[in-house]
Amino acid sequence: MVSVRYSPDVERSDRLHQSVDVAIQQALVERQDPLALSFYLWVIKKNQHSVVSLSQLTSWGMAHVRRVLVDLQIGRRRDEEVASAALVTIALSDTPEFAAIHKTVRTGLETILIEEGNSGNQIPLKQPAYGALLLKAAHTLGVDKTRWRAPAERVVSAFGEAIPGGRLFGLVFAAQLVQVLDDEAGARNLENLAIRYIGNDATDFEDQPYLLQAPWYLTQPSEPPSELLMSLTSQLLKKAPVWQYLMNGDEHVPAAGDGQAVVYISHLYRAALFDVVLQYQAHIVSHREEEIDRRYRAHPSLNRAAFGFYVLSLLLVWCAIGYYLFTRADSARRYWILGEFAAMPPMSALFYLCVTLAATYLLVVTVIVMPMIWFVLVIVAVLLGVATNLIAPTFKHLFAGETWTN
């Protein structure tokens, strides 16, 4: 049985999905925020999700990568253009359309990394978020480790120091870099810092999804997310202040202060929240199944009761079918085998045949699914035989009308 009652979680997820789709279409028309478009593309591809405008978004991404990393036609917003092109590279690197430009894009990334090193930038593009994207793209396309390992260590360290202060877009890519570096201590430190500040009242609501993304991606794919991570994600999704504003006019959140200014829901926040929701939904069903299995596994009596219920049900069905078949066996034999058509009405004969066929099917099911049923039947038959032999003389004496005499 499936419940069809109203679920606020489903309703919120649907509204977020619609909001993301509309936001992508608007951003594609404006073409003024390449970082937001590339982040939407990465979230959708990473979670193997789909939106109406995915093909347009992919086409934009390929054109953006060709312009920035293949042709090296970079405008005045160099840091953002390079970072967004690197993020598109991460998102599309394993797609067929990207295979044709794989080598030239890798060459472009190497060129930019050399330029950043020659400029004396300890962190590429001067910002940890942008640097993390560039370095992760370099690793993804197989750029020589000597060109990006040392900057990657500095980027991870910079994010660890920045967590208490906020403005944490890109933390998820620092989490991926720390895994690439095989730095277990750094990964634990980054995860602990993220979890500590997720529930901190001083943490801005816009930073919370960025903080949650890190432990989700630090979890090994072969391992289920921890109870703590599931609980923190559930709490954040319930308390996020943006749900009532999604798909509602201009989608803005009233700011604290004089009440005149408004804070619009940013594309980066919306994409990060969408990423967290998709990952949480992908694991919540299996997580609940594991909880139920763990709960019932602790009560073996429930398993025995369930087994006994099925055994009893099969016994009752077999008793009913057996009684019907044996009591009418002689008439059915004369009708079907000897051709004495007066022995049974036609409909009764047909029904007897159907019950016989059903009994053969039930026999196969019983042998395959419940092999222990035969042992139970034998025991029951023996007990019934013993009981019948013991009390049969008494019943015969009672029904014969004899009286007890001393």
N, C-alpha and C positions, 0 to 999 in steps of 0.2 A: 504494500500500500504506500502511495506517495502523497505526502501532505501538499496541498495547494494553497495553504493559508499565506497571508501576506508576510513577506520577509523583508525587513528594512535593509539587510545586508545586500540582498539581490537587487533591490530597488536602487540603492546607492551605487552599486557596481554598474548597473545599466546607465545611470545618469552620468557617471564618470566616463564610461565608454563613449557615450554620445558627445560629451563635452570635449573629449580628446579628438574625436573625428572632426567636429566643427572647428576646433582650434587649429588643427593641421590644415584644413582647407583654407582658413583665413590666412595663416602664415604663408602658405604656398602662393596666395594671391599677392601678399605684401612683399615677400622675398626680402625682408629686412632683418630676419633673425635666424641666420644659418645654424647657430648653436642649438637653438630650440628645435628646429626641424631635424637636425642630426640626432638629437637626444630622443625625440619621438621615434625616429627610425630604429635606433638601437634597441629601445625598450620593446618595440613590436617584434623585431627580428629575434631578439634574445629569448622572448617568451613564446615564439612561434604563434603569434597572435595575428589578427587581421583586422583592418579597418577599410572603409569604403575607398579612401584616398590612398591606399598603400602603393598602388602602381605609380601614381603621380609622384608620391614621395620618393620612391625608389629611383624614378627617372631624374628627379631633381638631384638626388644624392650622387648618382653617377656623373651627371654633368658638373656638379660642384667639385668632385674629386679630380676630374680631368682638368678643370680650369686651374685649381690650386696646386695639386701635387704632381700633375703630369706636365701641363704647360707652364707651371710656376707663375701664373698671372695673379699676383696677390695685390690687393688694394691697400688702402690706408689702415684698415682694421686688420692688420696682419695677424696678430695673435689669435683673434676670434676666428678668422677665416681658416687659418692652419689647424686650429684645434677642432673646429667643426668638420673639416675635411678628414682629419684623423679619426674622428668618431664615426663618420660614415664608412671609413675604411674598416674599422673594427666590426661594424654592423654587417657589411656586405662582403667581407673577405672570403667567405666560403660559398658564395653564390656563383652560378655559371656566368652571369654577365660581368662579374669582376675579374674572372680568370684572364681575360684578354689584356687587361692593363696592370696585372699583378706586379710584374717586374718593373715597369716604368714608375708605378706608385712607390715601390720600395726604394728605387733610386731617388725619387723626389724626397722621401722621408730622410734618407741618408744625407742628402744635400742640405736640408733644413737643420738637421742635427749638427752637421759640421759648422754651419753658419752660426748657430746658437753657441757652440763651443768656442768658436773664434771671437765671438762678441763678449766672452767672459761671463755669460749667464750661468750661474751655478744651477739654477732651475730653468729649464727650457721655457721660452716664451714669458719668463719672469713671474708667472703665476702657477701655484701648485696644481690647480684644476686643469689649466691648459697644458701644463707640462705632463701631467698624468695621462692625458688623452694622446699626446704626441708619442710618449714613450710606450704606451700600451699598443698603439698602432705599429710602432717599430718592432716590438716583440712579435706581434701577430703575423707580420709579413716576413719575419725571419731576418731582420737586420742584425748585423754582427753585435753580439752581446757587449763587447767592449765599448760600443758607442752609446749604450743606454743604461748599463747597469749602475754605474756610479750616480748619474742624475736621478735614476729611479729610487735609489736609497735616500737621496736628499728629499725627493718629493714625498715619500712615505713619512719621513721624519717631520717634514713641514706640516703635513696633515695632522699628525699626532699632536703637535703643538697648537694647531689651530682649532681643534675640536671644542675646547671650552669657550672659545670666542665666537663661534658661529660662522655663517657664510660658508657652508660646507658642500656646495655642489662639487661633484667629482670625487667625493670620498669613496664611492664604490669602485672607481678605477684605481685608486690607491690600494684598496683591498685586493684587487686583482694583481697589481704589481707586487705586493708583498708575498703573494702566493708564488708568482713567477720567480721571485728571488729566493724561494725556499727558506724564508726567514720565519720559523715557527714562533719564536719569541716575539718578533715584531707583529705577527698576525694575531697572537693572543692579546698583546698590548692594545692593538688597534680595535679588536673586537670588544675588549673590556671597557675601553674608553667610550666607544659608541654606545654600548648598552648602559653604561653609567649615566650618560647625558641624555638618553632618549626620554627618560621619565623625569628629568629635571625641570622644575617649573620655570627656571630661568631660560631654558632653551626655546628659541623662537619656533612657532608652529611650522614655519617654512623649512627649518633645518631638520625637523624630525624625520621626514621620509628619507633624506640623504643619510642620516645616521642609521636608519633601519636597513637601508640597502647594503651597507657594509657587512653586518653579520650574516645576512641572507647569502651573500656571495662568498663569504668565508666558510660557509658550511659545505662540506664535501658532497658532491652530487650523489654518491652512493649512500649517504647517511641522511636520515630524516632530520628536520630542524628540531632544535631543543624545545622543551616545554616552555622555558623562559622566553625564547624568541617568539614562539607562537602566542604566548600570553601578551608580550609587549606589542606585537603587531595588532592583535585584537583590540587592545586598549587604545592604541593610536587611531585605528580606523573608526572606533566609536567616538572618540573625543575630537577628531579633526574638525575645525570650525568651518570648513569650506562646503560641507555637504549641502547646506541649505541654499548656497549661492550658485551651485553648479546648474547650468542650463536655466539661469534665472536672470534675464536682462543682460547687463554688461558683465556679470560674474565678478563683482567686486566685494571685498570684505571691508566693512566700516573700520577705520583706523581709530586707535585710542587718541585722545587729545580733545580738540575743540569740536570734533564731530563733522567738520567740513571736508576734510581730506578723506580719500578712499584708497585702499590698497587693492589693486587688481591681482587676480590669481595669475601668477606667472606661469609661463609655458614650462619652465624647468621644474617648478614645484608640481605642476599637474602631471608631467611625465613621470617624475619620481614616485608620486603617489600611485599612479597607474601601474608602475612596475611592481611596487609592494603589494598592491591588491591582486595582481595576476599571480604572483608567486604564492601568496597566502591561499588563494582559491585553489591553486594546483595541489597544495599539500593538505588542505583542511579535510577533504573527504577521507584520504588514506589515514590521516592523523586520528580522526574520529573512529575509523574502523579498528585501528590499533588500540585505542583506548577501550573500546567495547570488548575486543578480544582479550586484552590484559585483565579487564574487570571480571569477565566470566571465566577466564582460565584459573582464577584464584578460587573458584567455587566448583570443584569437580562434581558435586552433587547435582548441579544444573545439567552437566553433560550426561550423567547417568539418568536423570529424570527425562531428558530429551530422548535418549536412546530407548528408555522404557516406554515412552509415549508412542514412538514409531513402532516398536515391537507389538504393543497392545493394539494399535490401529491395524497393523497387518494381520494379527491374529483374529480380530473381529471380522475383517473383510473375508479372510479365508474361511472362517466358521460359517458366515452367511452364504458364501458361494458353495462351499462344500455341502452344506445342508441341502441347498436347492438342487445341486447336481445329483447327489446320491438318492434323494427321495424321488426324483423323477427319472432316474437312470433307466429303469426297465421300460417305461413308456417311450422314452427317447430312443432306446435301442430298437424297439419294435417298429417305431415310425421311420427312423433314418436308415436302419440296416436291413430289417426284415420286410419293409414296405407295407406294414400294417397301418395305413393312414387314418384308421379310425381310433388308433391308440391315443392320439393327442390332437387338439385343435391346431390348425396350421400356424396361427400366431404364436401359440405356446411352443411349438416345435422350433420356430424361427428364433424365438427369444432364448430357448435353451442352447441353440447353436451359438448365438452371440455371447452368452455367458461362458460357454466353453472356450471360445476364442479369447475372451477377456481373461479367463483363468490361466491360459497358456502364457499370455503376455505378463500377467502378474507373477507367474512362476519364474520367468526369466529375470524380472526386476528384483524379485526376492532373493534369487541366487546371487545376483551381481552386487546388489546394494546392501543386503542384510544376510550375509552367510550364517550369522549366529542364530537366525530365526529357526533353522532346522534343528539345532540343538535344543532350543526352547520348546519346539513342537514335540520333540521326542520325550523330553522331560514331562511336559504336560500330558502327553498320551499315556506315559507310564503311570503317572499319578492318578489320572482318571481311571485307568484300568484297575489299579489297586483299590481305589475307592469304590469302584463299581462292584468288584468281587466281594468287598467287605460288607457293603450295605444292601446288595441285591437280594439276598434271602429275606432280610427284614422287610423290604418293600413288598416282596412277593407274598410274605405272610400277612402283611397288613391288608393288601388289596384282595387277597383271597377270602377275607372275611373270617379268618380263624381267630380264636380267642386264646389269650395267654392263660396257661394253667400251670400250677405248681406241681 
